[in-house]
């Protein structure tokens, strides 16, 4: 590889690293726990782990709420306005 090619490859890697750092910082700002320490330098791997954990917790919360709505719908009279609202939330 010529030095010019290496220079381009190095420059491309540096831009990619900078872009990744920027995206990780933005991702960190979206995490509830990360907002509390937004001035701290947190390793990218830690931010990604926290993101995965947060997404899993959101999935669990959605599942729990869907189950509760389904139970409410089953207990409600199907012709009421409340039942229509619950059905709309489940769709």
N, C-alpha and C positions, 0 to 999 in steps of 0.2 A: 504494500500500500504506500503510495507517495505521501510526502509530508503535507501536501495540499489536501489530499483525500482525508488524511488523519485529522487535519485542522477542521475540515467540514464536519467530520464525524464527531469530533470533540465538541464543536459548537452546537451541533444538533443535540447531543447528549446533555449539554449544559442547559439548553433551552427546555428540553424535556424535563430535566430535574427541577428547574425553576417553576415550570408549569405544574408539575406534580406537587411541589411544595405549596404553590398558590391554591391548588384545588384541595389539598389536605387541610390547609388553614381555613378555607371556606367551609369544608365539611365539619371541622372542629367547631366552628361557630354555630352550626346547626344542632349540635348535640346539647341536650339540657345540662349535663354535668360539665361539659367543656366550656360553656358560657361563663361558669363561675371562675375559671382560671384562664381566661382568654389571653392574658398577658404572658402566661408560662409557655415555655417551649416544650411541647409534647412530641415524642417520637411518632413518626407516621404510622408505624405498626400499631402503636397503642390507639391512635385515633381510629384506625380501621377496625381494630378489635371492639372498641366502644361503639362504633357505628353498627357493626354486625349485632352486637348485644341489644342495642336500642331498636333495631329493626325487628329482631326476634320478639322483644317485649311488645312492640306495636302489633305484631301479628297475633300474639296471645291475647292482647286486649281486644282486638277486632273479633277474634273467635269467641271470646267471652261475651262481648256485647251482642254478637249475632245470636248466640245461644239464648241469651236473656230475652232478646226480641222475639225469637221463635217461641219461647215459652209464653210470653205475653200474648202473642198472636193466637196460640193454641187455647189460652184461657179466655180470650176476649170473644165477644159475640162478633161473628164474621161480618155482620151488616153495619157495625158501628163506624163512626168516623175514626175512632181510635184504632180500630183494626185496619182501616184503609191507610192510615199514617204508618203503622208498623209494617204493613205489606210493602209500602213504598220504600221504606228504609232497607228492607231485605232484598229488594230487586236491584 
